[in-house]
Amino acid sequence: MEPTLASYLALSGILFTIGAVGVIFKRNAIGMFMCIELMLNAVNITFVGFSRFYNDATGQLFVFMVMSVAAAEAAIGLGIIIAFFRNRISVDVDDASILKN
């Protein structure tokens, strides 16, 4: 049995919801970072599902673009998190809010 578009969209919606709830309720920067990556992967599943449904490769090309943005975000985001941890010995986002002043 071949998966349908509805199953791709359901999986994507569940993963995106888990990621969004994680971003809202997590206080750890690394946990929030992982939830953002989960949300990007949910969008990738949606692109692949629609690409397969319409027999068009455009969605798969968008997946490569999203993956390159996610890789750049991972490199820059982890660098910022490591620099913050070296200064504060914590990755709590409440501690990062004092850097505004």
MODA-V829990 format. One record per residue. N is the residue number from 1. SS is DSSP state (~ for helix, > for strand, _ for the rest). D_FIRST is the distance of its C-alpha to the first C-alpha in Angstrom with 1 decimal. Layout:
BEGIN
n->N ss->SS d_first->D_FIRST
n->N ss->SS d_first->D_FIRST
END
This chain:
BEGIN
n->1 ss->_ d_first->0.0
n->2 ss->_ d_first->3.8
n->3 ss->_ d_first->6.6
n->4 ss->_ d_first->9.1
n->5 ss->~ d_first->12.8
n->6 ss->~ d_first->13.7
n->7 ss->~ d_first->11.9
n->8 ss->~ d_first->13.8
n->9 ss->~ d_first->16.9
n->10 ss->~ d_first->16.8
n->11 ss->~ d_first->16.6
n->12 ss->~ d_first->19.3
n->13 ss->~ d_first->21.4
n->14 ss->~ d_first->21.4
n->15 ss->~ d_first->22.5
n->16 ss->~ d_first->25.0
n->17 ss->~ d_first->26.5
n->18 ss->~ d_first->26.9
n->19 ss->~ d_first->28.6
n->20 ss->~ d_first->30.8
n->21 ss->~ d_first->31.9
n->22 ss->~ d_first->32.7
n->23 ss->~ d_first->34.8
n->24 ss->~ d_first->36.7
n->25 ss->~ d_first->37.5
n->26 ss->_ d_first->37.9
n->27 ss->_ d_first->41.4
n->28 ss->> d_first->40.7
n->29 ss->~ d_first->40.4
n->30 ss->~ d_first->38.0
n->31 ss->~ d_first->35.7
n->32 ss->~ d_first->35.9
n->33 ss->~ d_first->35.2
n->34 ss->~ d_first->32.0
n->35 ss->~ d_first->30.9
n->36 ss->~ d_first->31.6
n->37 ss->~ d_first->29.5
n->38 ss->~ d_first->26.6
n->39 ss->~ d_first->27.1
n->40 ss->~ d_first->27.1
n->41 ss->~ d_first->23.9
n->42 ss->~ d_first->22.3
n->43 ss->~ d_first->23.7
n->44 ss->~ d_first->22.2
n->45 ss->~ d_first->18.7
n->46 ss->~ d_first->19.5
n->47 ss->~ d_first->20.9
n->48 ss->~ d_first->17.9
n->49 ss->~ d_first->15.6
n->50 ss->~ d_first->18.1
n->51 ss->~ d_first->18.7
n->52 ss->~ d_first->15.1
n->53 ss->~ d_first->15.1
n->54 ss->_ d_first->18.5
n->55 ss->_ d_first->18.2
n->56 ss->_ d_first->21.3
n->57 ss->_ d_first->22.5
n->58 ss->~ d_first->24.9
n->59 ss->~ d_first->22.8
n->60 ss->~ d_first->22.4
n->61 ss->~ d_first->26.2
n->62 ss->~ d_first->26.7
n->63 ss->~ d_first->24.8
n->64 ss->~ d_first->27.4
n->65 ss->~ d_first->30.2
n->66 ss->~ d_first->29.0
n->67 ss->~ d_first->28.7
n->68 ss->~ d_first->32.2
n->69 ss->~ d_first->33.6
n->70 ss->~ d_first->32.0
n->71 ss->~ d_first->33.6
n->72 ss->~ d_first->37.0
n->73 ss->~ d_first->36.7
n->74 ss->~ d_first->36.1
n->75 ss->~ d_first->39.1
n->76 ss->~ d_first->41.4
n->77 ss->~ d_first->40.2
n->78 ss->~ d_first->40.5
n->79 ss->~ d_first->43.9
n->80 ss->~ d_first->45.1
n->81 ss->~ d_first->43.9
n->82 ss->~ d_first->45.7
n->83 ss->~ d_first->48.8
n->84 ss->~ d_first->48.9
n->85 ss->~ d_first->48.4
n->86 ss->~ d_first->51.3
n->87 ss->~ d_first->53.6
n->88 ss->~ d_first->52.6
n->89 ss->_ d_first->51.1
n->90 ss->_ d_first->48.4
n->91 ss->_ d_first->45.1
n->92 ss->> d_first->45.4
n->93 ss->~ d_first->45.0
n->94 ss->~ d_first->48.0
n->95 ss->~ d_first->50.2
n->96 ss->~ d_first->49.0
n->97 ss->~ d_first->50.2
n->98 ss->~ d_first->53.8
n->99 ss->~ d_first->53.5
n->100 ss->~ d_first->53.9
n->101 ss->_ d_first->57.6
END
